[in-house]
Amino acid sequence: MIRNLRFIVALLKLKLSRTMMYRLSFFGATFVDGSLFILWLLMFKAIYSQVDSIGGWSQGQTTVFLGTFSLLNAINMTIYFFGVIEIPDKIKTGDLDHYITKPVSPLLRLTFENINIGSSPLIILSIWIILYGVSMLDTPIRTGNIILYIIFIILMAVLYYDMEVIIRTIPFFVISASNIQMLEGAIFEMCMRIPGVLFDRILKIIFYFILPYGIIATVPAQILTGTASSRIIAMSLAIVTIFTMFTLWFWKFGLRHYKSASS
C-alpha cells in the first residue's frame, strides 16, 4: 500500500512538471466544464421560474444535485479520467505490454499516470454550486448529513470509476468498443441533467442497477438534503460494492485474454 502511494505521488510530480510546460492549456478543462454547468444552472433557474418543483424536487434540491454531479465530474477529470480513457487505445496498439511488464499494477498506473490538475478548480466551482443550492433549501442541513454526504461522494467517485473501467475493458474481447463508449456518453449526459428520482419502473431498474449512473449524484444529493431513506442508502452501498468487485474481476479476466503485440 505504501509503495503504491509513493508511486502515485511520483506520477503526480511528473505530471505537474509536464503541465507547467503548457500553462496556457492548464485551465482549459475547467473553463469548458465550468461554463457547461453554469449554463445548466441557468437553464434550471428558467424552468423553476415557471414551476415550484419537478418530481417533488425543489429548485434548491435540483441545484444541489447539479453541483454534486459537477463535483463528481471534477474529481473524475482531475484524478483518473485522462488515464482510463486511453485503455482501449493501449489494448489495440499493444502499448499495454509496457504496463504489464512493470513491477506495479497496470490498472493502477493507467489510472493515475495522467492526473489533470487543470481540472481541479472545477471542484471549487462545484462546491460553490452545492452551497448555493443548500442556501435555497427550507430546512437546515445537519452535521451528520454532511459527513455522510462526503462519504458517499467518495463512494460514488469509485462507482463512476468502476463504470469507466468496465466499459474500457470490453476492447480486450472485441475489435472496437467505440459505439459502446458513445452510448456511455449519451447516458451519462442524460443522467447529469435528470435526477434519478424522476426515473420510473424499467428506467429505474436500468439506471439504478444495470447502468447505475442514475444514483451517482442523486443519492448524495438526497443525503445532503435529508430525503434519502435508509433503504436507498443500503442499496447504494451494495451497488458500489458489487460493481467494484466486478470491475477488479473483469479487468483481471480481460488481462488474461489480452493478445500481446509481441505474441
Buried (B, 14 or more C-beta within 10 A) or exposed (E): EEEEEEBBEEBBEEBEEEBEEEEEEBBEBBEEBBEBBBEBBEEBEEEBEEEEEBEEBBBBBBBBBBBBBBBBBBBBBBBBBBBBBBBBEBBBEBEBBEBEEEEEEBBBBBBBBBBBBBBBBBBEBBBEBBEBBBEBBEEEBEEEBEEBBEEBBEBBBBBBBBBBBBBBBBBBEEEEBEEBBEEBEEBBEEBBEBBBBBBEEEEBEBBBBEBBBBBBBBBBBBBBBBBBEEEBBEBBBEBBEBBBEEBEEBBEEBBEEBEEEEE
